[in-house]
């Protein structure tokens, strides 16, 4: 069993990933503590400026 998403759920074009972050800038991190799920919402930020 693979822990990675199937190919049809993976985005190959980085620009599409950035567009998604700009439209929906929120991710969900799911972890487990003392055998209970913990859901944490994380804001996503991306800067197109290179330094």
C-alpha positions as CSV (number, residue, x, y, z in Angstrom):
1,X,0.0,0.0,0.0
2,X,1.4,3.4,-1.0
3,X,1.1,6.4,1.3
4,X,1.3,8.8,-1.7
5,X,-1.7,10.0,-3.6
6,X,-2.3,8.3,-7.0
7,X,-1.0,10.0,-10.1
8,X,-4.5,11.3,-11.0
9,X,-4.5,13.3,-7.7
10,X,-1.1,14.8,-8.2
11,X,-0.6,18.2,-9.9
12,X,2.4,18.2,-12.2
13,X,2.2,21.9,-13.2
14,X,3.6,24.1,-10.4
15,X,1.7,27.2,-11.7
16,X,-1.6,25.3,-11.0
17,X,-0.5,24.7,-7.4
18,X,0.2,28.4,-7.0
19,X,-3.2,29.4,-8.5
20,X,-4.9,27.0,-6.0
21,X,-3.0,28.6,-3.1
22,X,-4.1,32.1,-4.3
23,X,-7.8,31.0,-4.5
24,X,-7.9,28.8,-1.4
25,X,-5.0,29.8,0.9
26,X,-5.7,27.2,3.6
27,X,-4.4,23.7,4.3
28,X,-5.4,21.1,6.8
29,X,-2.8,19.2,8.8
30,X,-4.2,16.0,10.5
31,X,-2.1,14.4,13.2
32,X,-2.7,12.0,16.1
33,X,-2.0,12.7,19.8
34,X,-2.8,10.1,22.5
35,X,-4.8,8.1,19.9
36,X,-7.1,11.0,19.0
37,X,-7.1,13.0,15.8
38,X,-6.0,16.6,15.9
39,X,-7.0,18.9,12.9
40,X,-5.0,22.1,12.5
41,X,-5.8,24.7,9.8
42,X,-2.7,26.3,8.3
43,X,-2.6,29.5,6.2
44,X,-0.6,29.2,3.0
45,X,1.5,32.1,1.7
46,X,3.5,32.2,-1.5
47,X,5.6,35.1,-2.8
48,X,6.4,35.2,-6.5
49,X,9.3,37.6,-5.8
50,X,12.7,36.1,-6.0
51,X,15.4,37.6,-3.7
